[in-house]
Amino acid sequence: MKEGSHITKRKVRSDKKRDIKPTISATLNECVHNLSYILNQPIKDIGEKIIMAAINSRECIDSLSMYFKRDYRHDNTIFRGDLEAEVIQKRNVIQKERLHLRFKACEHERISALAYSMDCSVSLATTMLLIAGIRNREVFNQMVDSEVIRLLDPGRIKSLKMIQKYISKLNDEHISLFAVISFVAHEVIDTTKTMQEKVNDWIDTHIKNIE
């Protein structure tokens, strides 16, 4: 190395994302893949959105609090840790697949804090958040329905909500937008069309029957 020369360290971007590769069951993996297909989004995006929706949910955090060995703060609530709390690793979970996810630094820190409270790896905490998010009907429907809305133009969103209301009335229970889209995804067999084209065509056909 020449006299007077020096090595300059490359600055790490503050917005650089960090990898987390949670191990999940084959069933959960299939669920995420189906969501990816139905919502026409990459698998990693779907996984990341469910996990962040779960960590923002008081109900989801409450469902995980049984594993807290150290105190955990969620908004203005302090969940007290218990050294005798159940150890997650002892649960009978069949693990077969890995998801490759990436989170912003601030998101990674939040998941790491949760992992510290549960005395487990960041990967395992991420798996638990994914499970909690999918199991919580309100969190799941809110997150997925918002993604469904992004899939369509304003006119078809209005039509889809009319169809949703009509189907809910027929079944005497609330049917989520995702449930309708999921039905379309499995009903329309034409593989030459994108998911968005299938949904658009289905809405255009069925809205005539209820107007």
Salt bridges, closest charged atoms under 4 A:
ASP15 OD2 - ARG13 NH2 2.91
ASP19 OD1 - ARG102 NE 2.94
ASP45 OD1 - LYS44 NZ 3.06
ASP71 OD2 - ARG80 NH1 2.76
ASP75 OD2 - HIS74 NE2 3.64
ASP119 OD1 - ARG70 NH1 3.62
GLU147 OE1 - LYS49 NZ 3.07
GLU147 OE1 - ARG150 NH1 3.21
ASP153 OD2 - ARG156 NH1 2.87
ASP201 OD2 - LYS193 NZ 2.55
ASP204 OD2 - ARG156 NH2 2.82
